[in-house]
C-alpha cells in the first residue's frame, strides 16, 4: 500500500501519517498538517497549508466542521488511501515534478486527465456537452490502463471519468482503480446505476470518488434529465454514504435554475445528504439540442459568481465554479496546461467542452500527445484574457478558440461538425456583454485587494 509515496518520501513518514488518520484523526489534524507542510516542495503549497491550518483548527469554522464530518463518516480505508493519493501523490509530490518535466519537454504536463470510457448513456439530457458524439464508442480497458500507466510515469495521479455515462463500464473502472492503487479516480456520473454491490467494491478499492449530476430540486432535475432522476440521485447518495465513500455534486446552471441551485435551501439539502464538494458548470451550447437561449445570462453568471463566494464563506461544503473561478487558477486550465480530455473515440481534446482534436491517443504515446499542435496553440495564448473572470476561449474569448483551431488545423470530433469561426461569431455578443460585466467585477476586486 502507498508504494509511490513510500518510495518518494520514505516508509516511516507515510506510516506515521496513516496512523494519525487511523487513530483519532479529528485530534490529529494539526499533526497531519505539519507532515503535509514538511512534504511540500513548492512555497505556495506551504502557504496554502498554513492558511488551511488556521481555518481547520478553529472548531467553530465551517471548514473544520466539513473536515471532521468527512473524517467521521468516511470508511477508514477510503480515508487513508485518498489522503495519501490526493494530498501527497497528486498534489505535494506530483505537481512539482510535472512542472519540472514540462521545462524539459517544452510543453505543459497536466495535473489531471479526463477521459470517457464510453460515449453511450442511459439518459438523454437537454444540452449535454457530449450529445453530439457518436454514442457507439468505448475506450478499451487496455487503452485506459496504458493511459494511466503512462500518466503515472509523468507523475499524474488524478484521473476523471465522464461520458456518456461512465458507469456503463463500472467493472472496467473498478479493475482500473484496483490496478493503480496510487492514483485517485473521480467519476462524473448521473448516479442512476449506483447500487450497493458496486459501492461495496468501491470501498474496497478505496481510491474512487464521485460527482453526481443534479440540476436543482426534483422538478428542475427531472425537467432536464428525465422523470424519476432526482429520486435515483438521492438513493445513490444514500448508498454511497452507507459505504463510507466520498461524493460531491455536479450541477449545470442555465437560464432557468440559477437562483435555485445557488440558494441556501439547495446547498443545505446537499450538505445534509452527505455531499462533500460540488462542481458548477455553466451551460455551453455545444451538445444535443444546443440553444444559446438556454445559457445563463451575463447577469445570472455574475450572480452565481457572487453566491459561490458566499457559499464558500459560510457552508461546510467545498464548491468550485468551473468558469468563474478562473482567478484561482490563473485563467483557462485546458489544453494540457493543467488538464485535458480524451473522448470515447480516443480523440485528444483541450477540454470536455471543446470538441476539436489533431491527435488520437490510439496512435501515439501520452507524452507525445501532450505536445500536439492544438495544445501548443492553447498554451501560447494562455491566459486568453488578463481578466481571469473571462478565462474561456470557447464562450468568453471565442475568437481565441477559432484561432487555435485554425493554426493547428484541428478537426471537429462531433458527428455534427461545428465550424469554429461560425461558432465564435454566434457567441460574440454574449462574450462582449459578459466581458463588460466581468471587467467591472474584476476592477472592483482588484481595488479591494489593493486597499
Protein Blocks (a to p, Z undefined) as FASTA:
>chain_A
ZZlmmmmnojklmmmmmmmmmnopllmmmmmmmmmmmmpmblklmmmmmmmmmmmmmmkb
mklmmmmmmmmmpcfklmmmmmmmmmmmmmmmmmmmmmmmmmmnopacdfbdcddfbfcd
fbdcehiaklmmnolaccdfklmmmmmmmmmmnopabdcddedjfklmmmmmmmmmmmmm
mbccddddehlmgcfklmmmmmmnopaccddddebdfklmmmmnoghklmmmmmmmmmmm
mnopacdddddddfklmmmmmgfklmmmmmmnopabdcddddddfbghiafklpccfklm
mmmmmmmmmmmmmpccddddfklmmmmnopafehhlmgccddfkopacfbfklccdfbdf
klpcfklmmmgmklmmmmmmpcfbfblklmbfklmmmmlmmmmmmmnopacfbfbdcdfk
lmmmmmmmmmmmmmmmmmmmmmmmmmmmmZZ
